[in-house]
Amino acid sequence: MFSIIIPLYNKADYIAETLKSVLNQTYCDYEVIVVNDSSTDNSLEVASSFQDERIHIYTKENEGVSAARNYGIMHAKYDYIAFLDADDWWESGKLKEQLKRLEETGYVLCSTGRELMNADGSSTGRTIPVKEKITYRELLKHNSINCSSVILRRDVAREFPMEHDDSHEDYITWLKILRKYGCAAGINKPYLKYRLSEGGKSR
């Protein structure tokens, strides 16, 4: 049911934990598309060490995270896309609950709450909630949708490819989607463990 897109660039210390969290997802069919954006460390070797037929690894020239996600979307074969950055990870059951919520609401996109983690993987003790219904007008005020928590329909992801790595590529995409399709669904549980990496944009 899901094509999980993981852009990978120099995250050798984190990608194993990320992939393990995906393989622990329950009650859904999925493929994992790892897009190696020409990493210069041993990220590719770590990812390739996972012997699972659901994991597909592509290597492309370095063009940034938006191009990597778009590349993964174009290779996706399932009806729903899930995004996950290579230094974040999920709790088990995330995809199952999100699919259920989309089926209940008829919306095209769903996000979850997140727990903020330190670079070493320990918790900061802080969580960021999300509303059960996110409107376009509310999203204009601030970006409450975190990319690593998102699932959305594949056709919608292809309709609105990501761009503008120099700003907030995911935020711009969510705004375009909600402007056309209305509301997004939210699950106010920290299914996403969001790592505040040293040098990362969020820190």
N, C-alpha and C positions, 0 to 999 in steps of 0.2 A: 504493500500500500504506500510506502514511503521511499523516496530517494533522499538520502541524507547527504548534504553537501558540506564538506570540510575543506576550506582553503588552508593550505599548509605552506608556511614559509618560516624556516629557522625556529621550529618549536620542538626540537628533539627531546627536550626535558619534559614535555607535557603531553605529546601526542598519544603516548601509550595509555595514559589515564583517560584521555578523551575517547579513544576507540573502545576501551573496556566498558565505559559507561553506555556506549551505543549498543554493544553486544549484549548488555544486560537488560535491554528493553524487552518488554513482554507483550504477548498477544497482538502482534502485528508482523506483517511481512515487510521487509525492507532491503534496500541495497545501500551501501556506503560508497560514496564517490569522493575520494580524496584527491584534491587538485594540488599537486606539488608545484608551487610557483617558483621553480628553479632555486630551491633551498641550497645554501652553501655550507650547512652543517650536515649532520647525519640523520636529519628528519626522515628522509626517504627510506633509509635502511631500517629505522625503527618501525615505521608504518608497514614496510614490506615484511617484517618479521611475523605479522599476524597471518596465520594460515587459515583464512576463512573465505569461502567462495563468494560471500556477500560483499566483500571489500574489493573495490576496483580503484586502482591508482593510476592517475594520469599525470604526466609531467609536461609543463608548458613553459614558454618564456615568461620572465617576470614582468607582469603588467599591473600588479596591484590586486587588492582583495576583491574589488568589484568585478574585474575581468575574470578572476578565478571562480567566483560564484556563478557568474553568467555562463562560463565554460561548463561548469558542473551541471547547471540546469539544462543546457542543450544536450547533455548526454544522459539525462534522467529518463527512466522508462516508466516510473510509477506515477500515479495520479496526484500525489501530494509531495511537496518539497519541505524538508526540514533543514534549517541552517544550524551549524554548530562550528564555532571557531576552535582552532586547534589547541587552545590553552584553557578552554572551558569544559565542563562535563555536566551530565544529567543524572537525576535520580531515576531509578527504575519506575516504569509506569507512565512516564511523561507523555509519550506519543499516544498511548491508548486513551488517556483521559482527554487529550486535545482533540483527537479524532471524534470522540463521543460528543464533545462540546460543539464542534463544527456541524455535526449531523443534527444536533438539537436546535441550533440557531439558524442554520442556513448561511452563515457568514463564510467568507472566503479565506480569512486569516485568523489565527489564534496565537496568543502569547501567554507567558506565565510570569509569576513572580520570580525573583532571584535572590540568592544569598551571596553577599560579597565575600570573596575569599582573598587571603593574602597570597603573595607570589609563591610561597612554599606550600600552598594548599590548605593551610589552616584557616578557620573561619575568623572573620573580623567581628562577628557578632551582630552584623547589620543585615537586614533584609529589605528589599524594595518591593512594595506591593504593586498590584496591577488591578484595575477595575474590571468587573465582569463584562462590561460593555464599554468600548472605547469609540467615541465619535470623531469625525473629522475635525469638528470645531475644537474639541478638547485636545486633539493631537497637535493642532496649530500652536498651542500654548507651550508644550514641551513634549519631548519624545519619551513616552512611557512604554514603548515597545522595544525590547532588547532583541537584537538579531539572533543571538544564539538560542533564544526561547521560541522562535517563530516556526509555525508550520503554515503553509498556504497551498492553494491549488496550483498545480503545475502550469496550467494554461494562464493563470494570472501572473505567475512569476515570469513567464516568457513574454507576456504583454508589457510588463514594466521592468525591464532589465536595470540592474544597478549601474550607477555612474557617479562621477564626482568624488573620487577617493580623497581629494584635498579638503573636503568638508565632512558632511555626515551622509554618506551614500545610502545607508539603510533608511534613515529618517526621511529623506526625499522620496524614496520608493514607497514607504508606508503612506505618506501623504497623498501620493498619486493614486494609490490603490483605494484608500478610503474616500477620496473625492469622487471616485467613480462608483464604488461598490457599497458605500455607506459605512457600516460599523465593523469593528473587529471584536472578537471575543477574547476574554481574558480569564485565566485560572489563577486565583490569588493563593497560590502555593509555590514555594521556592524550589520548583523542580530543576531550575538552572543553578548551577554553581559557577559563579562568574568571577574569574581570576583577575585581580588587579595586578597585571604584570608590570615589572619595571620598564619604564619607557613607553608603556601603552597609552593610547589616546585617552582612555577613560580615566587613568590615574591623573 
